[in-house]
Amino acid sequence: DIGVYLKGEIKQLAKEAYELFKKELELLNMTSWYAKQSLTDLKWGFLYPSLKEALNGLRLIEEAETTYNKLLTALAKLPIPIPKGIIKKLNHTINDYNSLFLETIKRIKEQSKNISLTTLSINVSSREVWINSTVEVTGYLTLVNGKPLGFRGIKVFLGNKSIDTLTDTRGFFYVRSHIPFYSPNLTIYAVYTPKNIDKDRLAATRSEVINLRVLYITPTLRVHLDKPKVMPLERVNIYGKVKPAKLKIWVKGFNSLYNLTPNPDGEFNLSIIVPPSVLEKRYHITVGTYPRGIIAPSSIRLILKVYKSPLYVTVSSPLWTLSGLTWNLEGKVKSKDEILKNTKVIIKVLNKTIILKTDEKGAFTFNLRFPFTLLTSSYKLRITVIPDVPWLREDEIELEVMTISPLTVATPLAISLTLTRRALLKRKKILPRDARPRISRERSIAIKKRELSGIPAIYNEALKLVERYTGIKALPSYTVREYLSRVKPKIGEAFPYFEELSLILEKVVYGNIKVDLKNSEALLSKLKSALRVSKHEESN
């Protein structure tokens, strides 16, 4: 309310202005309906109904204009600013509708110069009728001056149903119809369309629309599911009660229709099996009653969720391999309760598809070999497991295997060795074999190690920490992964960090792959924290 925050006389003035503004909007909404209906009737050639609606619209516009002037007077008395844009918009709307109705009336007069306007009245025997009863519709077709038009075809519409009839010598027509529509409201109207010689003499017309209230009884229906979610091939029970008990029941679910007859108490029960081909999603189970006499149909929609049990798939493969080298891919498939044998396994790698079956122990194995010419990179394998029972869910695993090409590694290594040898030959003169100093086996020679940098240096520092913590020395005969497997049981929560550093070293040394140095330094820091290395131990 515009006067909520005002006091005294000003509040009263504001309330008066608000009521006028509200009335103005209601008048313009009614005017809008008449404008649309008048244009629609004119489009269909119903000249007289269109004319009546245009004249009613003009009457409303006159009232709206009077209310608008009162509103301006009331707003002028208020000591508060009023948005001028809204006031101007109201004035423009009134002028636009006034022009529209005048133009419509002008068009109707032009079209009716050589033809006569007609009018069609209609009445019904009752404005309220019971379902499956009858209603009588009567009316008159005349010229606007009252002269009856006999023996003309009239079409009477009852909802979506139409009935054809003829007028008698008085222009009178009569229709009696059964009411089969279970709808609270039914629209009834009549239409006259000139035919043959009347086309150029008479104008088409339409009667007013009458809303008929249809009376019927709505049954009481209660329905339940015994479980909210099921798996494929599982049984679900649908039970409920209907009143009156003599009604027939229908059930729609999973593209099937079932018909039921309740017991004398109105109780019913249906057990259905979920089809094996259904997907994991929500499905609608609709239960309804068939109409009977004055009892209308009714329905209830229930939601049933279909789900599947997950698979548990484990796959074992090397993290890296050499191209041209055969390696073994192994895996095992089981459900929550049992090992799955004879289950389909699809492996997709390098645009190839391999189809396997699990053995009696639910395991599968396959020997893979990447082409020797394959470039050094990380390649993906997609493994899809498709169970042969519908209540288990398909599973898909994606692996990455680092593949190193010997050609990629060997070529730059050979070039590097050749260049190094040439550089050494230039820097020092090669002495004859007899002139070279001999090294005594009894005396140890201190050889200064080449200082490491980058990833090798970070890994070397991590290696020393793990050696000191576990007491297990990294022998020269160990590979990176062999040493990793030996210390795994002893370093506990520090293992993931040391494992990641080991894999990064392999990528740099064997794969010539650039990695983030800061990430490796962060891993080393986490390794120190996990091993609880003090600053004093680091310096030592």
C-alpha positions in Angstrom: 0.0 0.0 0.0 1.4 3.4 -1.0 0.2 5.0 2.2 1.8 2.6 4.7 4.6 5.0 5.7 2.4 8.2 5.6 0.3 9.8 8.3 -2.9 11.6 8.8 -4.6 13.3 5.9 -1.7 12.5 3.5 -2.2 8.8 4.2 -5.9 9.1 3.2 -5.0 10.9 0.0 -2.4 8.2 -0.9 -4.9 5.5 -0.2 -7.4 7.2 -2.6 -4.8 7.5 -5.3 -3.8 3.8 -4.8 -7.5 2.6 -5.3 -7.8 4.7 -8.4 -4.6 3.3 -9.8 -5.8 -0.2 -9.0 -9.1 0.4 -10.8 -7.3 1.8 -13.8 -5.2 -1.3 -14.2 -8.3 -3.6 -13.9 -10.1 -1.5 -16.7 -7.1 -1.7 -19.0 -6.9 -5.5 -18.5 -10.5 -5.9 -19.4 -10.0 -3.7 -22.4 -7.0 -5.8 -23.5 -9.3 -8.9 -23.6 -11.9 -7.2 -25.7 -9.3 -5.9 -28.1 -7.8 -9.4 -28.7 -11.3 -11.0 -29.0 -12.5 -8.3 -31.4 -9.5 -8.8 -33.7 -9.8 -12.6 -33.6 -13.5 -12.5 -34.5 -12.8 -10.0 -37.3 -10.1 -12.3 -38.7 -12.6 -15.2 -38.9 -15.3 -13.0 -40.5 -17.5 -12.7 -37.4 -18.4 -9.1 -38.0 -21.2 -8.5 -35.6 -19.5 -10.2 -32.6 -16.3 -8.2 -33.5 -18.4 -5.0 -33.6 -20.0 -5.7 -30.2 -16.6 -6.3 -28.6 -15.1 -3.2 -30.1 -18.0 -1.1 -28.8 -17.6 -2.6 -25.3 -13.9 -1.9 -25.5 -14.7 1.8 -26.3 -17.0 2.0 -23.4 -14.3 0.7 -21.1 -11.8 3.1 -22.6 -14.1 6.0 -21.7 -14.3 4.8 -18.2 -10.6 4.3 -18.0 -10.0 7.9 -19.3 -12.3 9.3 -16.5 -10.5 7.2 -13.9 -7.1 8.4 -15.3 -8.1 12.1 -14.8 -9.3 11.4 -11.3 -6.0 9.7 -10.6 -4.0 12.7 -11.8 -6.0 15.0 -9.5 -5.4 12.7 -6.5 -1.7 12.4 -7.2 -1.4 16.2 -7.5 -2.5 16.6 -3.9 0.3 14.3 -2.6 3.4 16.0 -1.3 5.6 13.2 -2.6 7.1 12.8 -6.1 5.3 10.3 -8.4 7.2 8.6 -11.3 6.1 10.4 -14.4 7.0 7.5 -16.6 4.2 5.3 -15.2 1.6 8.1 -15.7 2.7 8.7 -19.3 2.5 5.0 -20.0 -1.1 4.8 -18.8 -2.0 7.7 -21.0 -0.3 6.1 -24.1 -2.1 2.8 -23.4 -5.5 4.5 -23.3 -4.8 6.3 -26.5 -3.5 3.2 -28.3 -6.6 1.1 -27.4 -8.9 3.9 -28.4 -7.3 4.1 -31.8 -7.4 0.3 -32.1 -11.1 0.1 -31.5 -11.9 3.0 -33.8 -9.9 1.4 -36.6 -11.6 -2.0 -36.0 -15.1 -0.4 -36.3 -14.0 1.3 -39.5 -12.9 -2.0 -41.0 -16.1 -3.7 -40.0 -18.2 -0.9 -41.7 -16.1 -1.2 -44.9 -16.5 -5.0 -45.0 -20.3 -4.8 -44.3 -21.2 -2.3 -47.0 -22.4 -5.0 -49.4 -23.4 -7.7 -46.8 -25.8 -7.9 -43.9 -24.6 -8.4 -40.3 -26.0 -11.4 -38.5 -26.5 -12.3 -34.8 -26.6 -15.6 -33.1 -28.1 -16.1 -29.6 -27.7 -19.2 -27.4 -29.2 -20.6 -24.2 -28.7 -23.9 -22.2 -31.2 -25.8 -20.2 -29.0 -25.6 -17.1 -25.7 -24.0 -16.1 -24.9 -27.1 -13.9 -25.2 -30.7 -15.2 -24.1 -34.1 -13.9 -21.7 -36.1 -16.0 -23.3 -38.6 -18.4 -26.5 -36.6 -18.3 -27.9 -34.5 -21.2 -27.9 -30.8 -21.9 -30.3 -28.9 -24.2 -28.9 -26.0 -26.3 -31.2 -23.6 -28.1 -30.8 -20.4 -29.9 -31.8 -18.0 -32.8 -30.1 -16.8 -35.9 -31.3 -13.4 -37.2 -30.2 -10.3 -38.9 -29.2 -7.4 -36.7 -32.6 -5.9 -37.3 -34.3 -9.0 -35.9 -35.3 -10.7 -39.1 -35.0 -14.5 -38.7 -32.8 -16.6 -41.0 -34.3 -20.0 -41.6 -32.8 -23.2 -42.9 -29.3 -22.1 -42.2 -26.6 -24.5 -40.9 -25.4 -23.9 -37.3 -22.5 -25.7 -35.6 -22.8 -26.0 -31.8 -19.5 -26.7 -29.9 -19.5 -28.5 -26.6 -15.8 -28.5 -25.5 -14.0 -30.3 -28.3 -17.1 -31.9 -29.7 -19.3 -30.2 -32.4 -22.9 -30.9 -33.5 -24.4 -29.7 -36.8 -28.0 -28.5 -36.9 -30.4 -26.3 -39.0 -32.6 -23.4 -38.1 -36.3 -23.5 -38.7 -38.4 -20.8 -40.3 -38.1 -18.7 -37.2 -34.3 -19.0 -37.2 -34.6 -21.2 -34.1 -32.3 -24.2 -33.5 -32.3 -27.0 -30.9 -29.6 -29.5 -29.9 -29.6 -32.1 -27.2 -26.3 -33.7 -26.2 -24.8 -36.2 -23.8 -22.1 -34.9 -21.5 -19.2 -37.4 -21.6 -16.4 -35.0 -20.5 -15.0 -35.5 -16.9 -14.0 -31.8 -16.6 -15.2 -29.3 -14.1 -16.0 -26.8 -16.8 -17.4 -27.2 -20.3 -17.6 -24.3 -22.8 -20.6 -24.1 -25.1 -21.0 -21.8 -28.1 -22.5 -21.7 -31.6 -21.1 -20.6 -35.0 -22.9 -19.6 -38.2 -20.8 -19.6 -41.4 -22.5 -18.5 -44.7 -22.5 -20.9 -47.5 -23.5 -21.0 -51.2 -25.5 -17.8 -52.1 -25.2 -16.5 -48.5 -21.4 -16.0 -48.9 -21.6 -12.6 -50.5 -24.9 -11.6 -48.7 -24.5 -12.4 -45.1 -21.7 -12.1 -42.5 -20.5 -15.0 -40.4 -21.3 -14.8 -36.6 -20.6 -16.4 -33.3 -22.7 -16.6 -30.2 -21.4 -15.8 -26.7 -19.5 -18.5 -24.9 -21.3 -20.2 -22.0 -19.3 -22.0 -19.2 -21.2 -25.1 -18.1 -20.3 -26.6 -14.7 -20.1 -30.4 -14.9 -20.8 -32.3 -11.7 -19.2 -35.7 -10.8 -17.8 -37.8 -8.0 -14.1 -38.1 -7.6 -13.0 -41.5 -6.1 -10.6 -41.9 -3.2 -7.4 -43.7 -4.3 -4.4 -44.6 -2.2 -1.4 -46.4 -3.7 2.0 -47.5 -2.3 5.1 -49.4 -3.4 6.6 -52.0 -1.0 10.1 -50.6 -1.8 11.4 -47.3 -3.1 14.2 -48.8 -5.3 14.8 -52.1 -7.1 17.3 -53.9 -9.3 16.5 -55.4 -12.8 14.6 -58.7 -12.5 13.6 -57.9 -9.0 10.0 -58.1 -8.0 8.1 -55.0 -6.8 4.6 -55.0 -5.2 2.0 -52.3 -5.8 -0.8 -52.2 -3.4 -3.6 -49.8 -2.4 -7.2 -49.2 -1.7 -10.0 -47.4 -3.7 -13.4 -46.1 -2.7 -16.0 -46.9 -4.1 -14.7 -50.5 -4.2 -16.6 -51.4 -7.4 -14.2 -49.4 -9.6 -11.8 -51.1 -11.9 -8.0 -50.4 -11.5 -5.4 -50.0 -14.2 -1.6 -49.9 -13.6 1.0 -48.6 -16.2 4.7 -49.3 -15.7 7.7 -50.2 -17.8 5.6 -49.9 -21.0 3.0 -52.4 -19.8 -0.6 -52.1 -18.8 -2.3 -54.2 -16.1 -6.0 -54.3 -15.2 -7.1 -55.2 -11.6 -10.3 -55.8 -9.8 -10.3 -54.8 -6.2 -11.8 -57.0 -3.5 -15.1 -56.1 -1.8 -13.2 -53.8 0.6 -11.6 -51.9 -2.3 -8.1 -53.4 -1.7 -5.9 -54.4 -4.6 -2.3 -55.8 -5.0 -0.1 -56.3 -8.1 3.4 -57.8 -8.2 5.5 -57.0 -11.3 9.1 -58.0 -12.3 11.4 -55.2 -13.4 12.5 -55.9 -17.0 16.2 -56.8 -17.4 16.8 -54.1 -20.1 16.0 -51.1 -17.9 18.5 -48.4 -17.3 19.6 -46.9 -13.9 17.1 -44.0 -13.4 13.8 -43.1 -11.9 10.7 -44.6 -13.5 7.0 -43.7 -13.1 4.4 -46.2 -12.0 0.9 -44.8 -12.7 -2.1 -46.3 -11.0 -5.7 -45.1 -11.9 -9.3 -45.9 -11.9 -11.6 -46.3 -14.9 -14.7 -44.0 -15.0 -18.1 -45.4 -14.1 -21.3 -43.5 -14.3 -21.1 -40.3 -12.4 -17.7 -41.4 -10.9 -14.8 -39.7 -12.7 -11.5 -41.3 -13.4 -8.6 -40.7 -11.0 -4.9 -41.5 -11.1 -1.7 -41.4 -8.9 1.9 -41.4 -10.2 4.5 -43.1 -8.1 8.3 -43.0 -8.5 10.4 -46.1 -8.5 14.2 -45.9 -8.7 16.1 -48.7 -10.5 19.7 -49.2 -9.5 22.5 -51.8 -10.2 25.2 -53.3 -8.0 28.7 -52.1 -8.7 31.6 -54.3 -10.0 35.0 -54.4 -8.3 37.7 -54.6 -11.0 41.4 -54.6 -10.2 44.0 -54.3 -12.9 47.8 -54.8 -12.7 50.1 -53.4 -15.3 53.6 -51.9 -15.3 53.9 -48.1 -15.0 56.4 -48.0 -17.8 57.7 -50.3 -20.6 59.9 -50.3 -23.7 58.3 -50.2 -27.1 58.7 -53.5 -28.8 58.8 -55.3 -25.5 56.0 -57.8 -24.5 54.4 -57.2 -21.1 51.5 -58.7 -19.2 48.2 -57.0 -18.4 46.3 -58.8 -15.6 43.0 -58.2 -13.8 40.3 -59.6 -11.7 36.5 -59.1 -11.6 34.1 -59.7 -8.8 30.9 -58.4 -7.3 30.1 -57.6 -3.7 29.3 -61.3 -3.0 31.0 -63.5 -5.6 33.8 -63.9 -8.1 32.5 -63.3 -11.7 33.5 -65.9 -14.2 33.0 -65.9 -17.9 32.5 -62.1 -17.8 33.2 -60.1 -21.0 36.2 -57.8 -20.8 37.0 -55.3 -23.6 40.4 -53.7 -23.9 40.9 -50.7 -26.2 44.5 -49.5 -26.9 46.1 -47.8 -29.9 42.9 -48.0 -32.0 42.7 -51.8 -31.4 39.9 -53.7 -29.5 40.6 -56.9 -27.6 37.8 -59.0 -26.2 38.4 -61.4 -23.4 36.5 -63.6 -20.9 37.3 -64.1 -17.2 38.3 -67.6 -16.1 36.9 -69.7 -13.3 38.6 -67.4 -10.7 37.2 -64.2 -12.3 40.7 -63.3 -13.6 41.8 -62.2 -17.1 45.3 -61.8 -18.6 46.6 -60.6 -21.9 50.1 -60.1 -23.4 50.5 -56.7 -24.9 53.3 -55.3 -27.0 53.5 -51.8 -28.3 55.1 -51.4 -31.8 58.9 -50.8 -31.8 58.5 -47.6 -33.8 56.2 -46.1 -31.2 57.4 -42.7 -29.9 58.2 -42.2 -26.2 55.1 -41.0 -24.5 52.3 -41.9 -22.1 49.6 -44.1 -23.7 46.0 -44.8 -22.5 44.3 -48.2 -22.1 40.6 -48.4 -21.6 39.2 -51.5 -20.0 35.4 -52.1 -20.0 33.8 -55.0 -18.1 30.3 -56.0 -19.2 28.6 -58.4 -16.8 26.2 -61.0 -18.2 23.6 -60.4 -15.5 21.4 -57.3 -15.7 21.6 -56.3 -12.0 25.3 -55.6 -12.2 26.6 -52.3 -13.5 29.2 -52.0 -16.2 32.6 -50.8 -15.1 35.3 -48.9 -17.0 38.9 -48.3 -16.0 41.4 -46.1 -17.8 45.1 -46.7 -17.3 48.2 -44.8 -18.5 51.4 -46.7 -19.4 54.7 -44.8 -19.9 56.2 -46.2 -23.1 59.9 -45.5 -23.8 61.3 -45.9 -27.3 64.9 -47.2 -27.4 65.4 -45.3 -30.6 64.4 -42.0 -28.9 66.9 -42.7 -26.1 69.7 -44.4 -27.9 70.2 -41.7 -30.6 70.9 -38.7 -28.4 72.9 -40.9 -26.0 75.2 -42.1 -28.9 75.7 -38.5 -30.1 76.4 -37.3 -26.6 79.1 -40.0 -26.0 80.7 -39.3 -29.4 80.9 -35.5 -28.7 82.3 -36.1 -25.2 85.0 -38.4 -26.5 86.0 -35.8 -29.1 86.2 -33.1 -26.5 88.4 -35.2 -24.2 90.8 -36.0 -27.0 91.2 -32.3 -27.7 91.8 -31.3 -24.1 94.6 -33.8 -23.3 97.2 -35.6 -25.2 96.7 -39.4 -25.2 99.8 -41.1 -23.8 101.2 -44.4 -25.1 100.0 -47.4 -23.1 103.5 -47.9 -21.6 103.7 -44.3 -20.5 100.4 -44.2 -18.7 100.6 -44.2 -14.9 99.7 -47.5 -13.2 97.3 -47.6 -10.3 98.2 -49.9 -7.5 95.4 -52.3 -6.5 96.6 -52.1 -2.9 96.1 -48.3 -2.7 92.5 -46.8 -3.0 92.1 -43.8 -5.3 89.7 -41.0 -4.2 87.6 -40.2 -7.2 85.7 -37.0 -7.1 82.0 -37.5 -8.0 80.3 -35.3 -10.5 78.0 -32.9 -8.8 74.3 -33.6 -9.5 71.6 -31.0 -10.3 67.9 -30.8 -11.0 65.8 -33.9 -10.5 68.8 -36.3 -10.1 70.0 -34.1 -7.2 66.6 -34.0 -5.5 66.2 -37.8 -5.9 69.8 -38.4 -4.5 68.9 -36.4 -1.4 65.7 -38.3 -1.0 67.6 -41.6 -1.4 70.0 -40.7 1.4 67.2 -39.8 3.7 65.5 -43.2 3.1 68.8 -45.0 3.5 69.5 -43.3 6.8 65.9 -43.9 8.0 65.6 -47.6 7.0 69.2 -48.8 7.1 68.8 -50.3 3.7 71.6 -49.3 1.3 70.9 -48.7 -2.4 73.3 -51.1 -4.0 74.5 -50.3 -7.6 72.8 -53.5 -8.8 69.4 -52.3 -7.7 67.1 -50.6 -10.1 65.0 -47.6 -9.0 61.9 -49.8 -8.6 63.7 -52.7 -6.9 65.0 -50.4 -4.2 61.5 -48.8 -4.0 59.9 -52.2 -3.3 62.5 -53.1 -0.6 61.9 -49.9 1.4 58.1 -49.8 1.0 57.3 -51.8 4.2 59.6 -49.6 6.4 58.9 -46.0 5.4 55.1 -46.1 6.1 53.3 -42.8 5.2 56.4 -41.4 3.5 56.2 -44.1 0.7 53.8 -42.1 -1.7 56.3 -39.2 -1.8 59.4 -41.4 -2.4 57.5 -43.4 -5.0 56.4 -40.2 -6.9 60.1 -38.9 -6.8 61.3 -42.3 -8.2 58.7 -42.2 -11.0 59.7 -38.6 -11.9 63.4 -39.7 -12.0 62.5 -42.4 -14.5 60.6 -40.0 -16.7 63.5 -37.6 -16.8 66.3 -40.2 -17.3 64.6 -42.7 -19.6 61.8 -40.7 -21.2 63.6 -37.3 -21.6 60.4 -35.7 -20.3 60.3 -32.2 -18.7 58.8 -32.1 -15.2 58.1 -29.3 -12.7 61.1 -28.9 -10.5 59.1 -27.0 -7.8 56.7 -30.0 -7.5 59.7 -32.3 -6.9 61.1 -30.0 -4.3 57.7 -29.9 -2.6 57.6 -33.8 -2.6 61.1 -33.8 -1.0 59.9 -31.5 1.7 56.8 -33.7 2.4 59.1 -36.7 2.5 61.3 -35.0 5.1 58.2 -34.2 7.2 56.9 -37.7 6.9 60.3 -39.2 8.0 60.5 -36.4 10.7 64.0 -35.3 9.6 65.4 -32.5 11.7 67.5 -29.7 10.4 70.5 -31.1 12.2 70.0 -34.5 10.4 69.8 -32.7 7.1 73.1 -30.9 7.6 74.7 -34.2 8.5 
